[in-house]
């Protein structure tokens, strides 16, 4: 093979390189998002008193928690998409939303006028929360797994679990605008259970889909 032919071969190979994982993940999530949005607006919708609710710091806290989870999980997912990567040094990112939630619970406990603990924990929408977040997560999880397939995670089940957290964080952000239960205790209980279910599904799916 002469030099010119070698250069052409290398150039052709370079032109067909796989897209960066971050770019592929972004495109896949953008493609899946309309499905989750359609599910949200068809079945749930934004709560009618949203403008008033925005004055409640605990309403805003829900979005801080869910968006922190989604952002942390995206960062960890991209890290785990490399074959040599592990959770060491990156797993603490996933503690950020938990820290925000603990701060919120502590703040609510210090309030002089509050509903009884069990009332705040149980709320009024636990069943909807447990079904809506996983349902809206599934299209996003499919997109996240597709995007992460462009990488080569050494631990596909772990990468799939983090993809589940990512998807559930985004879906929970949507659900938070519908949910009228603003107590951090409610979020810590029912949102966490719903997110854990999606995380388990992501781990099972990732073990198969992300294996290389």
Backbone bond lengths (Angstrom), bond angles and torsions (degrees), N, CA, C in turn:
res aa  C-N    CA-C-N  psi(-1)  N-CA   C-N-CA  omega(-1)  CA-C   N-CA-C  phi
1 X - - - 1.459 - - 1.527 108.99 -
2 X 1.356 116.16 125.30 1.456 118.27 -179.71 1.526 110.58 -79.46
3 X 1.326 115.47 172.82 1.465 120.57 -174.69 1.518 112.54 -63.04
4 X 1.346 116.80 -43.06 1.468 120.01 -179.06 1.520 111.76 -61.71
5 X 1.321 116.85 -41.63 1.463 120.04 -179.93 1.524 110.87 -67.26
6 X 1.340 116.48 -38.14 1.453 120.16 177.94 1.524 110.85 -62.34
7 X 1.327 116.46 -42.77 1.463 120.69 179.01 1.518 110.65 -62.51
8 X 1.332 117.40 -42.45 1.467 120.61 179.50 1.529 111.03 -64.40
9 X 1.344 116.18 -39.05 1.461 120.10 179.46 1.527 111.25 -64.77
10 X 1.352 115.37 -44.57 1.462 119.38 178.97 1.519 111.42 -64.90
11 X 1.315 117.01 -38.50 1.461 120.79 179.50 1.518 111.01 -65.54
12 X 1.337 116.48 -41.29 1.461 120.06 178.59 1.513 111.15 -65.37
13 X 1.343 116.07 -39.49 1.461 119.56 178.43 1.513 110.98 -65.30
14 X 1.313 116.68 -39.71 1.463 121.15 179.50 1.521 111.47 -65.88
15 X 1.330 116.78 -34.65 1.463 121.19 -178.56 1.516 111.96 -68.74
16 X 1.347 116.56 -22.63 1.462 119.94 -176.95 1.529 111.97 -105.92
17 X 1.322 116.80 18.20 1.454 119.26 177.70 1.528 110.54 -62.86
18 X 1.320 115.03 149.66 1.469 119.56 177.69 1.528 109.92 -64.77
19 X 1.308 115.63 149.49 1.450 119.99 177.93 1.524 109.75 -64.86
20 X 1.324 117.99 149.61 1.466 119.66 173.85 1.529 110.44 -55.59
21 X 1.329 115.50 145.31 1.460 120.02 -175.31 1.530 111.02 -60.11
22 X 1.321 116.95 -41.27 1.463 119.83 -178.98 1.514 112.01 -60.41
23 X 1.329 116.36 -41.93 1.460 120.61 179.75 1.520 110.53 -68.03
24 X 1.340 116.03 -42.04 1.467 120.01 179.16 1.527 110.78 -64.62
25 X 1.323 116.56 -39.90 1.465 120.10 178.92 1.523 110.86 -64.57
26 X 1.318 116.71 -42.43 1.466 120.50 179.28 1.523 110.65 -61.33
27 X 1.335 117.11 -47.21 1.465 120.39 -179.86 1.528 111.46 -62.62
28 X 1.332 116.01 -41.09 1.467 119.78 -178.45 1.530 111.13 -66.01
29 X 1.324 116.99 -41.00 1.462 120.02 178.56 1.524 111.39 -67.93
30 X 1.339 116.72 -38.17 1.460 119.83 177.39 1.523 111.23 -65.37
31 X 1.328 116.61 -34.50 1.466 120.10 178.26 1.526 111.20 -71.10
32 X 1.331 117.15 -33.89 1.465 120.87 -177.86 1.525 112.47 -83.20
33 X 1.326 116.79 -26.74 1.469 120.53 -174.39 1.531 113.94 -55.83
34 X 1.351 120.23 -42.54 1.468 118.59 -179.63 1.528 113.63 -58.92
35 X 1.323 117.21 -30.93 1.466 119.71 178.53 1.530 110.02 -66.64
36 X 1.324 116.16 -46.44 1.464 119.95 178.39 1.529 111.31 -64.83
37 X 1.323 116.20 -39.08 1.463 119.97 178.30 1.521 111.09 -64.30
38 X 1.320 116.76 -40.13 1.469 120.39 178.33 1.522 110.31 -63.18
39 X 1.326 116.64 -43.15 1.463 120.53 177.07 1.530 110.58 -60.21
40 X 1.333 116.10 -42.21 1.459 120.30 -177.97 1.525 111.54 -64.51
41 X 1.323 117.13 -51.29 1.461 119.74 -175.13 1.528 112.16 -74.25
42 X 1.327 117.28 -24.66 1.462 119.97 178.01 1.526 111.71 -76.22
43 X 1.329 116.69 -42.25 1.460 120.81 -172.86 1.531 114.26 -100.80
44 X 1.339 117.69 -27.34 1.463 119.63 -172.48 1.522 112.51 -121.84
45 X 1.311 116.99 -75.30 1.454 121.41 -176.89 1.522 111.83 87.37
46 X 1.313 115.58 165.41 1.455 121.93 179.83 1.525 109.32 -73.27
47 X 1.317 117.24 141.49 1.459 121.19 -179.74 1.532 110.31 -59.92
48 X 1.309 118.70 142.59 1.473 121.20 -173.54 1.522 114.32 -65.26
49 X 1.328 117.65 -25.39 1.465 120.01 -177.91 1.530 112.06 -100.85
50 X 1.327 116.20 30.77 1.469 119.66 -172.50 1.518 112.34 -60.40
51 X 1.323 118.46 -35.97 1.464 120.35 -178.45 1.529 110.94 -65.69
52 X 1.324 116.23 -38.86 1.460 119.86 175.80 1.520 111.09 -70.96
53 X 1.331 115.90 -39.96 1.466 120.77 -178.23 1.523 112.04 -62.56
54 X 1.326 117.22 -29.59 1.455 120.29 -178.75 1.523 112.85 -63.82
55 X 1.329 116.66 -16.58 1.465 120.50 176.44 1.525 112.23 -82.78
56 X 1.310 115.96 -8.84 1.460 121.55 179.02 1.532 108.95 -91.05
57 X 1.334 119.01 117.46 1.469 119.81 -177.92 1.518 113.29 -61.65
58 X 1.331 118.12 -25.39 1.458 119.80 179.36 1.526 111.54 -75.44
59 X 1.321 117.87 -26.90 1.469 120.63 171.28 1.520 109.23 -65.08
60 X 1.327 116.79 -46.47 1.464 120.61 179.22 1.526 111.42 -65.19
61 X 1.336 116.38 -32.55 1.463 120.61 -179.12 1.530 111.33 -61.39
62 X 1.326 116.79 -35.08 1.467 119.38 179.62 1.527 110.81 -57.28
63 X 1.324 116.75 -41.58 1.460 120.59 -179.24 1.524 111.16 -71.94
64 X 1.333 116.30 -34.56 1.464 119.17 176.73 1.529 110.24 -61.71
65 X 1.334 116.31 -40.77 1.465 120.63 -179.06 1.522 111.11 -69.43
66 X 1.322 116.80 -50.08 1.475 119.52 -174.90 1.529 111.87 -68.56
67 X 1.324 117.36 -39.50 1.467 119.49 178.70 1.525 111.26 -70.51
68 X 1.323 116.80 -35.20 1.468 119.49 175.67 1.522 110.74 -63.82
69 X 1.327 116.34 -39.56 1.468 119.96 177.02 1.520 110.57 -63.52
70 X 1.339 117.37 -47.20 1.456 120.61 -178.73 1.525 111.36 -62.04
71 X 1.340 116.86 -45.51 1.465 120.77 -178.40 1.524 110.99 -65.31
72 X 1.328 116.86 -43.42 1.466 120.05 179.11 1.520 111.09 -63.44
73 X 1.329 116.12 -43.37 1.464 119.92 -179.02 1.520 111.54 -66.57
74 X 1.336 117.97 -35.16 1.464 119.86 176.10 1.525 110.11 -62.42
75 X 1.336 116.57 -46.37 1.466 120.14 179.94 1.526 111.32 -60.90
76 X 1.331 116.60 -44.61 1.462 120.32 -179.10 1.532 110.39 -68.46
77 X 1.335 117.77 -38.97 1.467 121.05 178.73 1.526 111.37 -60.40
78 X 1.319 116.31 -45.62 1.467 119.54 179.47 1.521 110.63 -64.04
79 X 1.320 117.04 -37.06 1.465 120.19 177.09 1.526 110.61 -64.17
80 X 1.337 116.83 -44.66 1.462 121.12 -177.14 1.518 113.37 -73.13
81 X 1.327 117.52 -10.85 1.469 119.43 179.96 1.522 112.29 -72.41
82 X 1.341 117.25 -10.32 1.461 120.80 178.00 1.525 109.21 -89.27
83 X 1.321 118.13 141.63 1.471 120.34 -173.40 1.521 114.29 -64.75
84 X 1.338 117.79 -24.71 1.468 119.92 -177.51 1.520 112.78 -94.37
85 X 1.350 117.84 -0.18 1.463 121.48 -170.64 1.529 111.67 -81.81
86 X 1.330 114.80 152.49 1.458 122.18 172.74 1.528 107.88 -138.54
87 X 1.329 115.64 173.98 1.461 120.01 -179.82 1.525 112.68 -74.80
88 X 1.305 117.15 -13.81 1.460 120.48 -176.96 1.529 110.08 -59.43
89 X 1.292 115.72 126.63 1.459 120.88 -179.55 1.516 114.25 85.21
90 X 1.336 116.97 -11.24 1.466 120.08 -179.70 1.517 112.49 -120.44
91 X 1.325 117.71 -20.68 1.460 120.53 -177.37 1.516 113.63 -60.85
92 X 1.336 116.80 -28.39 1.465 119.35 -178.19 1.523 111.79 -64.66
93 X 1.336 117.51 -22.50 1.468 120.05 178.08 1.533 110.39 -56.99
94 X 1.318 116.17 -33.74 1.460 120.22 -177.39 1.523 112.30 -73.03
95 X 1.344 117.35 -10.57 1.455 121.07 177.37 1.529 112.19 -83.84
96 X 1.337 116.75 -12.95 1.463 119.97 -178.22 1.533 111.68 -58.98
97 X 1.344 119.80 -51.96 1.482 118.39 178.90 1.519 112.36 -62.29
98 X 1.339 117.33 -33.85 1.468 119.44 177.62 1.521 110.45 -64.75
99 X 1.329 116.97 -39.78 1.461 120.42 178.00 1.517 111.89 -63.59
100 X 1.331 116.62 -41.19 1.471 120.22 177.53 1.523 110.33 -62.51
101 X 1.315 115.48 -41.08 1.464 119.96 -178.76 1.525 111.02 -67.06
102 X 1.324 117.46 -41.75 1.464 120.48 177.98 1.527 110.44 -61.62
103 X 1.337 116.14 -40.99 1.466 119.79 177.69 1.530 110.77 -62.30
104 X 1.337 116.24 -39.43 1.458 120.18 178.28 1.515 112.35 -65.34
105 X 1.326 116.89 -43.00 1.467 120.54 178.52 1.524 110.09 -62.84
106 X 1.330 116.13 -42.32 1.464 119.85 178.92 1.522 111.29 -62.08
107 X 1.343 115.77 -41.22 1.461 119.49 178.76 1.512 112.12 -64.63
108 X 1.330 116.81 -39.93 1.463 119.68 179.39 1.521 111.21 -67.71
109 X 1.320 117.23 -36.74 1.456 120.35 179.99 1.525 111.80 -65.45
110 X 1.315 117.65 -24.48 1.462 121.72 -178.89 1.527 112.57 -84.98
111 X 1.328 116.80 -9.14 1.459 119.56 -179.55 1.528 110.48 -71.65
112 X 1.333 118.17 133.98 1.475 120.37 -177.24 1.522 113.21 -69.14
113 X 1.339 117.32 -33.28 1.462 120.81 -178.33 1.526 108.80 -115.67
114 X 1.296 115.16 109.59 1.454 119.64 179.86 1.525 108.84 -150.38
115 X 1.326 115.08 157.62 1.461 120.27 178.57 1.535 109.45 -71.19
116 X 1.336 117.61 161.10 1.471 119.48 176.62 1.523 111.74 -56.42
117 X 1.324 115.59 151.22 1.461 121.08 -174.58 1.526 112.33 -56.54
118 X 1.318 117.98 -45.60 1.460 120.39 -177.71 1.520 111.15 -66.01
119 X 1.311 117.39 -34.44 1.466 120.52 177.15 1.520 110.39 -63.80
120 X 1.319 116.26 -43.54 1.468 120.23 179.42 1.519 111.44 -69.03
121 X 1.317 116.97 -36.53 1.462 120.66 -178.60 1.527 111.76 -70.65
122 X 1.326 116.35 -46.81 1.471 120.48 -176.56 1.525 111.01 -73.46
123 X 1.336 117.42 -42.48 1.460 120.80 178.45 1.513 113.20 63.97
124 X 1.333 115.23 -156.21 1.460 121.22 -178.00 1.534 113.26 -123.94
125 X 1.322 117.49 -8.36 1.466 119.81 -170.98 1.520 113.26 -128.21
126 X 1.326 117.29 26.76 1.462 118.85 -175.06 1.533 112.25 -62.30
127 X 1.325 117.25 -40.52 1.465 119.56 -179.37 1.527 111.35 -66.41
128 X 1.323 116.21 -41.92 1.467 119.43 178.12 1.522 110.26 -64.03
129 X 1.319 115.57 -42.04 1.460 120.50 179.18 1.524 111.09 -58.94
130 X 1.325 116.32 -45.34 1.464 121.65 -176.74 1.515 113.30 -66.69
131 X 1.330 116.48 -24.58 1.468 119.16 179.68 1.527 112.34 -98.88
132 X 1.335 116.99 -38.38 1.462 120.22 -173.56 1.521 112.41 -70.31
133 X 1.311 117.55 -44.96 1.470 119.38 -177.90 1.530 111.29 -62.40
134 X 1.331 120.30 -50.22 1.465 118.50 176.87 1.522 113.61 -60.26
135 X 1.338 116.94 -40.58 1.467 119.34 -178.45 1.523 111.41 -62.75
136 X 1.322 117.15 -46.68 1.465 120.02 -179.45 1.523 112.14 -72.48
137 X 1.342 116.84 -18.12 1.463 120.52 178.71 1.520 112.90 -75.56
138 X 1.332 117.15 -29.38 1.463 119.85 -170.38 1.531 113.81 -59.66
139 X 1.354 120.06 -46.85 1.474 117.74 176.56 1.526 112.46 -61.05
140 X 1.328 116.34 -38.84 1.460 120.15 179.29 1.520 111.08 -67.99
141 X 1.326 117.49 -37.00 1.460 120.61 177.47 1.521 111.01 -64.61
142 X 1.335 116.42 -41.79 1.468 119.35 177.15 1.525 110.67 -60.41
143 X 1.333 116.17 -43.32 1.461 119.72 177.84 1.512 112.05 -64.43
144 X 1.337 117.29 -42.22 1.463 120.42 -179.76 1.522 111.23 -63.36
145 X 1.315 117.43 -42.64 1.464 120.25 179.17 1.523 111.02 -65.08
146 X 1.321 116.25 -38.97 1.464 119.16 177.33 1.531 110.52 -62.24
147 X 1.334 116.21 -44.35 1.457 119.18 179.97 1.517 112.12 -64.21
148 X 1.335 117.12 -41.51 1.456 120.53 -177.99 1.521 112.51 -72.05
149 X 1.319 117.43 -18.22 1.473 120.20 175.33 1.529 111.76 -64.53
150 X 1.317 117.22 -18.45 1.458 119.94 177.72 1.528 111.20 -72.91
151 X 1.335 116.71 -12.47 1.449 121.21 175.52 1.517 110.54 -100.13
152 X 1.332 115.61 -159.18 1.465 120.50 -179.19 1.529 109.39 -145.46
153 X 1.336 117.18 69.96 1.467 119.10 -178.22 1.522 112.16 -65.30
154 X 1.340 115.67 134.59 1.454 119.96 179.83 1.523 111.46 -73.78
155 X 1.337 116.76 -26.10 1.468 121.59 -179.62 1.520 107.99 -122.89
156 X 1.328 116.99 84.23 1.474 120.23 -172.67 1.521 114.09 -61.78
157 X 1.319 118.11 -34.46 1.471 119.27 179.70 1.526 110.64 -66.90
158 X 1.329 116.79 -41.45 1.463 120.20 178.80 1.525 110.02 -65.94
159 X 1.336 116.26 -43.98 1.472 119.81 178.14 1.521 110.54 -61.52
160 X 1.326 117.17 -38.25 1.459 120.47 177.79 1.518 111.97 -66.80
161 X 1.333 116.59 -37.61 1.467 120.13 177.96 1.525 110.78 -63.64
162 X 1.322 116.70 -42.16 1.468 119.96 179.03 1.528 109.91 -67.46
163 X 1.337 117.00 -35.83 1.466 119.93 174.76 1.525 110.48 -62.16
164 X 1.335 116.48 -35.21 1.462 120.09 175.49 1.518 111.51 -64.60
165 X 1.324 117.26 -41.97 1.464 120.28 176.38 1.511 111.24 -62.44
166 X 1.316 116.02 -42.82 1.474 121.44 178.15 1.527 110.06 -56.86
167 X 1.322 115.70 -50.53 1.462 121.04 -177.24 1.518 111.47 -65.36
168 X 1.330 116.13 -42.52 1.457 119.98 179.96 1.523 111.25 -67.25
169 X 1.339 117.27 -35.10 1.459 119.88 177.03 1.512 112.03 -62.26
170 X 1.327 116.07 -42.58 1.466 119.74 178.08 1.522 111.19 -67.74
171 X 1.330 116.80 -43.35 1.465 120.13 179.33 1.530 110.84 -65.26
172 X 1.329 117.15 -38.91 1.455 120.57 179.11 1.526 111.61 -65.97
173 X 1.326 116.93 -30.01 1.465 120.77 175.62 1.524 109.95 -63.80
174 X 1.321 116.48 -42.80 1.461 120.25 175.55 1.533 110.10 -62.13
175 X 1.324 115.65 -49.36 1.460 119.67 -176.28 1.528 111.96 -62.26
176 X 1.329 116.91 -33.55 1.462 120.83 -177.80 1.526 112.26 -59.51
177 X 1.325 116.64 -29.12 1.465 119.45 179.60 1.523 112.05 -76.46
178 X 1.316 116.79 -13.12 1.468 121.75 176.74 1.522 111.30 -98.79
179 X 1.307 117.01 -35.26 1.461 122.50 -172.02 1.525 111.52 -67.58
180 X 1.313 116.21 131.68 1.465 121.17 178.39 1.525 112.30 -95.15
181 X 1.320 117.29 0.09 1.457 122.12 175.71 1.527 108.05 -93.21
182 X 1.328 116.08 107.28 1.456 120.95 -173.89 1.522 113.63 -103.00
183 X 1.312 118.07 -4.02 1.456 120.17 -178.01 1.529 111.02 -64.27
184 X 1.331 118.11 134.02 1.468 120.22 174.89 1.530 112.65 -58.51
185 X 1.341 117.52 -28.10 1.465 119.95 176.85 1.524 111.11 -65.07
186 X 1.331 116.20 -40.55 1.458 119.89 176.89 1.526 110.08 -62.78
187 X 1.324 116.55 -46.16 1.468 120.95 179.67 1.523 110.59 -61.25
188 X 1.330 116.45 -43.82 1.462 120.77 -178.22 1.520 112.06 -64.05
189 X 1.337 116.52 -27.88 1.465 119.87 -178.05 1.526 111.96 -90.53
190 X 1.323 116.77 -64.55 1.461 120.00 -168.89 1.518 113.22 -81.84
191 X 1.315 117.85 -38.86 1.459 119.26 174.77 1.534 109.73 -61.44
192 X 1.334 115.47 -41.36 1.465 119.43 -178.21 1.519 111.44 -64.64
193 X 1.327 117.13 -41.91 1.463 119.66 178.35 1.524 110.51 -63.36
194 X 1.333 116.90 -44.91 1.465 120.33 179.49 1.524 110.79 -61.88
195 X 1.325 116.97 -42.83 1.467 120.94 179.53 1.526 110.58 -65.81
196 X 1.339 116.84 -37.67 1.462 120.31 178.28 1.530 111.30 -62.91
197 X 1.333 116.94 -37.89 1.471 120.15 177.42 1.521 111.21 -61.94
198 X 1.328 116.64 -44.97 1.463 120.28 179.62 1.527 110.56 -67.18
199 X 1.324 116.42 -36.08 1.465 120.40 177.44 1.529 110.72 -61.56
200 X 1.336 116.41 -41.59 1.467 120.40 178.58 1.525 111.10 -65.26
201 X 1.337 116.37 -42.35 1.473 119.61 176.79 1.528 110.13 -61.97
202 X 1.331 116.44 -42.24 1.458 120.08 178.87 1.510 112.34 -61.89
203 X 1.337 117.18 -39.35 1.463 120.65 178.88 1.530 111.11 -64.07
204 X 1.334 116.15 -44.04 1.468 119.75 179.28 1.519 111.53 -65.03
205 X 1.342 115.85 -44.41 1.460 119.36 -179.82 1.527 111.00 -68.97
206 X 1.330 116.89 -41.06 1.457 120.22 -179.03 1.512 112.69 -63.21
207 X 1.330 117.03 -34.99 1.463 120.36 179.27 1.522 111.32 -59.15
208 X 1.321 117.11 -28.80 1.462 121.24 178.55 1.529 112.52 -96.01
209 X 1.322 115.96 -48.98 1.453 120.23 -171.23 1.531 112.48 -73.37
210 X 1.325 116.97 -35.30 1.463 120.37 -173.98 1.526 113.32 -94.49
211 X 1.318 116.71 1.88 1.456 119.49 179.16 1.535 109.47 -72.35
212 X 1.304 116.19 139.42 1.488 119.82 -179.95 1.515 110.18 -133.15
